[in-house]
Amino acid sequence: MIFIGDQAWFYLSARDALLAGNLPLLGITSSIVWLHQGAIWTYLLAPALLFGDFNPVSGLVLSSLFSVFLIILMYFSSGLSGVLLLLALPLFWLNILMPYHTSPIPLFILITYLLFKKHRDFLFGLFLGLLYQLHLLTFVFWPLLILRLRLSTLLGFFLGLLPFIFVGPIQTFGIFIWLAKQILTGGSGIGG
């Protein structure tokens, strides 16, 4: 199993949530140093750690379960060819071996797409918000909201963003400030 310091941050955050009741609204600092990833990985990891008696391998079991669900969902949505393509991707195998906030992203993207396709507007919005909690760069999927602009979609979306909304508008929409700065300055620095 791959284990880096950023993963340890989430493990400690999940441990503190369980043992001290410190449930965070934010996750680890992103590469845009004034913005954070969401805390959803902490929320997902905490029960795994609890059931695994705080063994670090329990995170690996969790990320592996996400990958198994992804394979099953891919099979039922795209058939064997989709599964074979998935299994050929090195990033798929990395997600299994690295219990990290990026591990559930492929599964959440597929679920979000299927909910969008099946017009499950509230759940589509919810998963779109949860995706953003997993990684800020999933804002690239937000234009799908325009195609499904309904009250139920927006309610689900804002529910998925709720921890960010509690922190404030800079955390919630700061990625757009950063993006505008990158466009205006020609991309002069990731963290600034």
Salt bridges, closest charged atoms under 4 A:
ASP16 OD1 - ARG15 NH2 2.83
ASP121 OD1 - ARG148 NH1 3.48
ASP121 OD2 - ARG150 NE 3.39
